[in-house]
Amino acid sequence: MDLEKRSEVTGSVLTLHLIGELTGPETPKFKEWVTELCQEHDVNVIELNCSRLHFIDSNGLGSLIFVRKQAIDTEAELRLTEVSGWLRKFLQVTGLEETFCGTPDLDLETEDQS
């Protein structure tokens, strides 16, 4: 499944909607797209809406880190929104949950101990 990308700007917020899978073959185009959008729009917040993101691999994770760097470079705040359980778990396992989601999800930690 390919990655469908949509963007919208509302005030000072750039929202990136990711639909499908963010994997190796998709990452170069994704990074180029993000770079172009960051250059075109002067925003304070970059939101990645993950509600319809079905899968990411290590390359996709690298792409999320790339978006974080773009946000830092443009002095924007990065927010991941509508993060599903599997994506939060993936970020937790890779040690990046706090980087992308703020405070770790205590419900997931409780579930792991059962």
FENSUL-V534545 format. One record per helix or strand of 3 or more residues. SS is the DSSP state (hx for helix, st for strand). FROM is the first residue (numbers start at 1). LEN is the number of residues. If there is no record, write none. Layout:
ss: (SS | SS)
from: (FROM | FROM)
len: (LEN | LEN)
//
This chain:
ss: (st | st | hx | st | hx | st | hx | hx | hx)
from: (3 | 13 | 24 | 45 | 58 | 77 | 85 | 97 | 106)
len: (8 | 10 | 17 | 12 | 16 | 5 | 9 | 5 | 8)
//
